């Protein structure tokens, strides 16, 4: 099977090209002997199956980082190469292109973001460029698929020059000559979109835009979630109430089985929030209470991703990150963690030092609520008023910031090398890609959450049955009740948070908490143990010793934040 390597600078649309060629079902793994992650999939090439490998984004083959070393090894094992170039930054990208061509592998150059060149007044003669490089040059727009088939057709005809290849030297003169001959810049006035791109990274205007985007996102998620609950899921579960109550009656002679499947009857009937059976609360919480807000959050998150806004938020926060022992690029794992902490933790592999990875991973676990947890906080706390949602986020943000400042000063050993963040243009999302990504995320949530919720409900029922729950509640009550001001039954939610945080927040619903207790409960659940999947990923990335240290930091931060929130809110509420 032929091995085709896809290589280019960071943020040139390489992943979109990869998805176009392989579909969405790919395998992600670490390169052997390293923590550098790459993706691979299969595609049809010259009538046969071929393996396509998405190499790490690199600027050069000089092997100045682990990503560069991995890219070099992949090229050594490659049969063919697709070099993805950002057509709007030709001069910067050509350095890697010339290094690749000097190796002599059969190569096709893909001029991606071709549509953006017209918007920016850039004219490139692709035929002249091909003559200079000695290989096919294909203009493409990866988000729409334009030119992708032509690139593959050209790759089938690409000549192998490894026997004759020799480095030509004097690279920057070569690049200057090429660009001067093939590229023309026409007079161009900034469009409204380009002005918005500039303002989005301005310290003053950018913060104002970020505040508006945040408020609008919260409002949209809440509106979508409440609409789906009120018009779709609650009516659906009302239709199921009769059959489930009939099943409860049929199981009257088997109280243990009835309690496990249906749960406790409230006022002679089923209460989906409080009955706590597998077929009642176990189904209602993930499907009717959590999923509607998940839908809203993933729609909003996908929109922010695909428009190109999230990288601008990263640039905006760069200076703050330096005070926390991290460089600006470390915000990217945090942003990914807003979707799910697991890919956020995995993305810290791009950070060069173990010190940075420890700080970043610990801060993500403490102060970056995943998509599903945010959806539940917005939906549940938002019912008491949008101001309380901002209060929860404010407490978490302050705790994240203070913890980061402390860790940066306590953990001195290590270094924080600088990284450059490339920004894609702000653009209109491609509807097909947007919906496909949303569907994958929503299905993944249900596949992951439903078994965990059902298992958690079953375990809690068994703990009640054998009397262990009262013992656990008593052991945890000094912290849960006295310091955090929560009822003893909140121990169930705190314990469930280890399996799934969003579900844990949903399990606060039957407790009839006051607004103060609900705010404290959400803060504590957001900051304590990450879900078990994240916990396992932290162990894999840091090792058991640093996992234990990170866990201690999490617990101390959560206990202090929950206690101070309880005391402070008791005064003002």
C-alpha positions, -999 to 999 in steps of 0.1 A, spaced: 0 0 0 15 34 -11 22 59 17 12 95 8 24 122 33 4 155 36 28 182 48 28 220 52 31 249 76 7 251 105 -28 265 97 -27 262 59 -59 240 58 -40 207 58 -65 190 81 -94 201 58 -76 186 28 -70 154 48 -107 152 56 -117 157 20 -94 129 9 -102 103 36 -136 112 51 -141 118 88 -133 82 100 -95 84 106 -71 70 131 -51 94 154 -21 81 173 13 91 186 43 86 163 64 57 178 88 68 205 73 103 207 43 122 221 38 139 187 3 130 174 -6 126 138 -37 113 118 -38 87 91 -65 73 69 -71 55 36 -80 69 2 -84 56 -33 -53 64 -54 -47 52 -90 -75 26 -85 -59 11 -53 -61 18 -16 -34 41 -3 -25 53 32 -27 91 37 -7 105 66 -13 140 80 22 150 92 26 176 120 26 212 108 62 224 103 79 255 89 112 237 80 129 203 78 158 215 100 145 193 128 145 220 155 116 204 174 101 170 179 74 178 153 101 185 127 119 152 136 87 133 131 79 150 98 114 141 86 109 104 95 76 104 78 92 117 46 118 90 48 90 64 47 69 82 21 62 72 -15 45 105 -25 41 140 -10 13 165 -11 26 199 0 -2 222 12 7 259 8 -13 289 20 -17 309 -12 -21 341 7 14 337 23 34 323 -6 68 337 4 66 322 39 54 288 27 79 283 -2 109 277 22 94 243 32 83 236 -4 119 240 -18 133 218 10 107 191 1 115 193 -37 152 191 -30 146 156 -15 133 145 -49 101 127 -38 72 127 -62 54 159 -51 24 180 -59 20 215 -45 -15 225 -34 -21 262 -34 -49 262 -8 -72 292 2 -72 302 -35 -104 321 -30 -88 343 -4 -61 355 -28 -88 373 -49 -102 389 -17 -68 402 -8 -57 415 -42 -31 388 -47 -26 374 -82 -5 342 -86 4 326 -120 1 289 -110 16 277 -143 47 300 -139 51 287 -104 49 251 -116 77 259 -141 99 274 -114 94 245 -90 94 217 -115 63 200 -102 25 204 -106 9 233 -87 -28 230 -82 -50 259 -68 -76 245 -43 -103 256 -19 -103 228 6 -134 238 25 -155 234 -7 -134 206 -23 -124 228 -53 -93 215 -70 -88 184 -48 -95 159 -75 -71 177 -99 -44 175 -72 -47 137 -69 -47 133 -107 -15 154 -108 1 133 -81 -4 101 -102 18 117 -128 44 132 -105 80 122 -114 104 106 -89 137 126 -89 154 111 -58 183 98 -79 190 132 -94 180 154 -65 207 177 -50 201 207 -26 206 239 -46 214 263 -17 208 301 -15 171 295 -7 159 330 2 173 343 -31 154 316 -49 122 324 -30 126 361 -38 131 354 -75 101 330 -77 77 352 -58 88 383 -78 80 365 -111 47 347 -103 29 370 -78 14 404 -83 -3 426 -57 -32 447 -70 -45 478 -52 -68 466 -25 -89 483 1 -97 466 34 -131 449 34 -154 450 64 -144 415 72 -107 423 72 -113 453 94 -131 430 118 -101 406 117 -79 435 128 -102 447 156 -107 411 169 -70 410 181 -69 446 193 -66 447 231 -95 471 235 -118 462 206 -109 425 209 -121 423 245 -153 441 236 -159 417 208 -151 387 230 -176 400 256 -203 403 230 -195 369 215 -196 353 249 -229 368 259 -245 360 225 -232 324 228 -247 319 262 -280 333 251 -281 311 219 -272 280 238 -299 286 264 -326 294 238 -318 263 218 -317 241 249 -349 254 264 -367 252 231 -357 215 225 -367 206 261 -400 224 260 -411 214 225 -394 181 219 -380 161 248 -404 169 277 -435 160 255 -417 128 244 -411 117 280 -447 125 289 -458 100 263 -436 74 281 -449 82 316 -480 59 313 -461 28 301 -434 33 327 -459 37 355 -477 6 343 -444 -13 345 -439 0 380 -473 -14 390 -464 -48 374 -432 -49 394 -449 -41 427 -441 -76 440 -404 -72 432 -395 -40 450 -357 -42 444 -361 -47 407 -387 -19 406 -364 5 424 -336 -3 400 -356 0 368 -382 27 377 -369 41 410 -388 57 438 -424 69 431 -430 105 441 -466 112 452 -476 79 437 -461 86 402 -429 89 383 -408 121 388 -381 120 361 -358 142 381 -361 124 415 -372 88 409 -336 77 401 -344 45 381 -325 33 350 -356 38 327 -366 71 343 -338 94 356 -312 73 339 -326 81 305 -341 115 312 -310 132 324 -287 125 294 -314 127 267 -339 153 279 -319 174 304 -283 174 290 -285 167 252 -306 198 243 -280 221 257 -252 200 241 -269 205 208 -269 243 214 -233 244 226 -219 223 197 -237 244 172 -222 276 187 -188 262 192 -187 249 156 -197 283 143 -169 300 163 -143 274 151 -153 275 114 -155 313 112 -119 316 124 -126 335 156 -111 311 182 -75 316 171 -80 354 174 -91 349 210 -59 330 216 -38 359 203 -59 383 225 -50 363 256 -13 358 249 1 383 274 -20 370 302 -8 334 296 28 345 300 21 355 336 9 319 343 41 303 332 28 296 297 31 312 263 2 323 241 1 290 222 -10 272 254 -44 288 251 -51 265 222 -54 234 244 -76 254 267 -99 264 238 -100 227 227 -109 218 263 -140 239 260 -153 212 237 -139 182 256 -111 181 281 -96 150 266 -85 166 232 -75 196 253 -51 175 274 -38 157 243 -31 191 226 -6 200 254 18 176 236 27 206 214 42 224 245 79 218 246 86 215 284 72 192 310 67 222 333 44 238 308 25 206 302 19 201 339 7 236 344 -15 236 313 -31 202 321 -38 211 357 -53 244 347 -75 228 321 -88 202 346 -96 230 372 -108 259 351 -119 248 317 -155 233 317 -161 210 288 -189 216 263 -214 193 280 -207 207 315 -211 243 302 -243 233 285 -257 221 318 -244 251 338 -260 275 313 -292 255 312 -296 248 349 -282 280 365 -296 301 337 -331 293 350 -323 314 381 -310 343 360 -282 349 335 -263 368 361 -258 337 382 -243 319 351 -217 347 348 -211 344 386 -203 307 382 -179 314 353 -164 344 372 -155 323 402 -141 295 380 -121 321 360 -106 338 391 -97 303 406 -81 293 373 -61 326 371 -50 325 408 -40 289 405 -20 296 374 -2 325 390 7 304 420 19 274 399 41 297 377 59 309 408 61 276 427 72 254 398 104 271 387 122 242 370 117 242 333 113 268 305 87 284 283 98 286 247 80 310 223 55 297 197 39 315 168 1 313 163 -11 315 127 -45 329 121 -69 318 94 -91 345 78 -125 351 91 -148 334 67 -182 320 61 -184 284 74 -190 256 49 -224 242 58 -217 206 49 -185 204 70 -201 223 98 -231 199 101 -209 168 97 -187 179 126 -218 188 147 -233 154 140 -202 135 150 -199 154 183 -236 149 192 -235 112 185 -202 108 204 -218 125 234 -247 100 234 -225 70 229 -202 80 258 -227 96 282 -256 72 281 -238 41 294 -220 61 321 -253 76 334 -270 43 334 -241 27 352 -239 55 377 -276 53 385 -273 16 390 -243 20 413 -261 46 434 -291 23 437 -269 -6 448 -251 16 473 -285 26 488 -296 -10 489 -265 -23 508 -263 8 531 -229 21 518 -242 54 506 -250 67 541 -214 58 552 -199 76 522 -221 106 528 -211 108 564 -174 106 555 -177 135 530 -202 156 550 -176 178 568 -165 193 534 -198 190 515 -221 202 542 -200 224 565 -176 240 541 -196 241 509 -231 245 525 -246 217 503 -270 189 515 -256 155 523 -273 140 491 -250 162 470 -223 136 477 -239 116 449 -233 144 424 -197 149 436 -190 112 432 -207 111 398 -185 140 386 -156 115 385 -175 96 358 -193 125 340 -194 161 352 -223 173 331 -245 144 344 -233 153 379 -247 188 375 -279 173 362 -282 152 393 -283 184 414 -318 189 400 -337 166 424 -320 182 454 -341 214 452 -311 236 460 -312 272 467 -296 295 442 -266 300 464 -262 262 468 -266 257 430 -239 282 422 -215 266 448 -224 231 436 -216 240 400 -183 256 409 -172 227 430 -182 201 403 -164 221 376 -132 223 396 -129 188 413 -119 155 397 -122 156 359 -143 129 343 -127 94 343 -117 97 306 -98 129 313 -83 114 344 -69 85 324 -55 108 298 -38 129 324 -22 97 338 -10 88 303 4 122 296 20 131 330 26 97 347 13 86 381 35 109 402 25 141 385 -11 129 382 -11 126 420 4 161 424 -21 175 399 -50 159 418 -38 174 450 -37 209 434 -73 203 420 -86 193 454 -70 222 473 -83 247 447 -118 232 447 -121 231 485 -109 267 489 -130 281 460 -161 263 472 -156 274 508 -150 310 498 -179 310 474 -202 297 501 -191 322 527 -192 351 503 -226 343 488 -240 338 523 -233 374 530 -247 389 498 -276 364 491 
